[in-house]
């Protein structure tokens, strides 16, 4: 009996074209979108690509800022051993790990909080210095409150990431508010600042101010701008600017 196997006989040219299509879809197109979004905010395409790289690298860096007195149980590694039953057959035995009690740590993510915050401040300063547009601040405040409120309503404790918000929610609220309410000259800056900072405030900071919500988060490290929020912050900062 022959075992099933995969065989490709389409030739080298279709295979190369398929690889080029994958590169275009998953590398070139996303990078081009990010560069286009940052160009609307005053950066060059090269600077936009560098910021994308910095944000992706910063996503892996967490800076602890506070060690809480609250104790959480951290599960130990699961151990597996093999033994022999009464009939002499090998059996697999899994041992439940003993939990370790640690103090809960709060940290900030470089790619999900620090860099978006610094970029927001930079774009606001540029908007004020170059365009002398003081009227942008009320619109940013309005959109930020709307985004923060929506993210706060949908923020949920998560056993893996601490706090999680829907991926596209900040971008969707930001786009709708910016498109229908914000004057066109202010839209790119309002979209980025309100989208990213609103997601951070409503998705992380405001829920953590509530003792009841904070006590429901049982992860040993609570990361502001971390895995459960990073995607929402990044998509809000890029997609809403492109659509604004």
HELIX and SHEET records of a PDB file:
HELIX    1   1 UNK A   12  UNK A   23  1                                  12    
HELIX    2   2 UNK A   24  UNK A   28  3                                   5    
HELIX    3   3 UNK A   29  UNK A   40  1                                  12    
HELIX    4   4 UNK A   45  UNK A   58  1                                  14    
HELIX    5   5 UNK A  110  UNK A  114  3                                   5    
HELIX    6   6 UNK A  115  UNK A  131  1                                  17    
HELIX    7   7 UNK A  136  UNK A  154  1                                  19    
HELIX    8   8 UNK A  169  UNK A  181  1                                  13    
HELIX    9   9 UNK A  184  UNK A  186  5                                   3    
HELIX   10  10 UNK A  187  UNK A  200  1                                  14    
HELIX   11  11 UNK A  201  UNK A  205  3                                   5    
HELIX   12  12 UNK A  206  UNK A  209  1                                   4    
HELIX   13  13 UNK A  211  UNK A  215  1                                   5    
HELIX   14  14 UNK A  227  UNK A  243  1                                  17    
SHEET    1   A 3 UNK A  62  UNK A  74  0                                        
SHEET    2   A 3 UNK A 100  UNK A 109 -1                                        
SHEET    3   A 3 UNK A 221  UNK A 224  1                                        
SHEET    1   B 2 UNK A  79  UNK A  84  0                                        
SHEET    2   B 2 UNK A  90  UNK A  95 -1                                        
SHEET    1   C 2 UNK A 156  UNK A 158  0                                        
SHEET    2   C 2 UNK A 162  UNK A 164 -1                                        
END                                                                             
